[in-house]
Amino acid sequence: MLMEHTVGVAYADSRPAKTLSSSLVGFGARGGDSAMSRSVGLTAAMGVHRVMAPPSVALPPLAGVVRPTERSVWEYCLPRLGEEGLRFQENEEESYDTE
């Protein structure tokens, strides 16, 4: 499994433009789970763990429809997914004008 995101960023001020990329490469285990089943299953499981976590000072309670862009969701889930081997490699490069 391969997932790649590349985004060009241009600033209105004098900062140089940048290209940001984020890549996820996953392999299935021989005779075991596929990379796709791990990425979908583990992500769903971490989301359930976060929603079911008891409220605390560090974790505000959640209610209604919750998106993964909710700060308390991704801050909770991403480190745990990384421990399971699901993490993105991120890269940042300055973009140079070729004209």
C-alpha positions in Angstrom: 0.0 0.0 0.0 1.3 3.5 -0.8 -0.3 6.8 0.0 1.4 10.1 -0.9 0.3 13.7 -0.4 2.3 16.6 -2.0 1.2 20.2 -1.4 2.8 23.4 -2.7 2.7 26.3 -0.3 3.1 30.0 -1.4 3.1 32.7 1.2 1.8 36.3 0.7 4.8 37.7 2.6 8.5 37.3 1.8 8.9 33.7 3.0 10.0 31.3 0.2 7.5 28.9 -1.2 7.7 25.3 0.0 6.7 21.9 -1.1 5.4 19.6 1.7 5.1 15.9 1.2 3.8 13.1 3.4 4.2 9.4 2.5 2.9 6.2 4.0 4.2 2.8 2.8 2.8 -0.3 4.2 3.4 -4.0 3.6 1.2 -6.9 4.6 2.6 -9.8 6.6 3.1 -13.1 4.7 0.1 -15.2 5.6 -1.2 -12.5 7.8 -3.1 -9.2 7.6 -2.9 -7.1 4.5 -1.5 -3.5 4.8 -4.9 -2.2 3.8 -6.8 -4.2 6.4 -4.3 -3.0 9.1 -4.5 0.7 8.1 -8.4 0.6 8.0 -8.9 -1.7 11.1 -6.3 -0.1 13.4 -7.5 3.4 12.5 -11.1 2.6 13.2 -10.1 0.8 16.5 -8.1 3.9 17.7 -11.1 6.1 16.9 -13.3 3.9 19.0 -10.8 3.9 21.8 -10.7 7.7 21.8 -14.5 8.1 21.7 -14.9 5.6 24.6 -12.0 7.0 26.7 -13.3 8.4 30.0 -13.3 12.2 30.2 -10.2 13.6 31.9 -8.2 16.8 32.0 -6.2 15.7 29.0 -9.1 14.3 27.0 -12.2 16.5 26.6 -15.5 14.6 26.3 -16.8 14.0 22.7 -20.4 14.1 21.6 -22.3 13.9 18.3 -20.5 13.4 15.0 -16.7 13.7 15.5 -14.3 14.1 12.7 -10.7 12.9 12.7 -9.6 16.5 12.3 -10.7 17.2 15.8 -7.5 18.0 17.7 -8.1 15.7 20.6 -8.8 12.8 18.2 -5.7 13.0 16.1 -3.5 13.9 19.1 -4.7 10.7 20.8 -4.7 8.4 17.7 -1.6 9.3 15.7 1.0 8.3 18.4 -0.8 5.0 19.0 -1.0 4.2 15.3 2.7 5.0 15.0 3.4 2.4 17.7 1.6 -0.1 15.4 3.8 0.9 12.5 1.4 3.2 10.7 3.1 6.5 10.4 3.8 9.0 7.6 7.3 10.1 6.6 7.1 13.9 6.2 9.4 16.1 4.1 9.6 19.8 3.6 11.6 21.5 0.8 12.0 25.1 -0.3 10.6 25.6 -3.8 12.9 27.6 -6.1 11.6 29.7 -9.0 13.2 28.3 -12.2 12.4 31.4 -14.4 
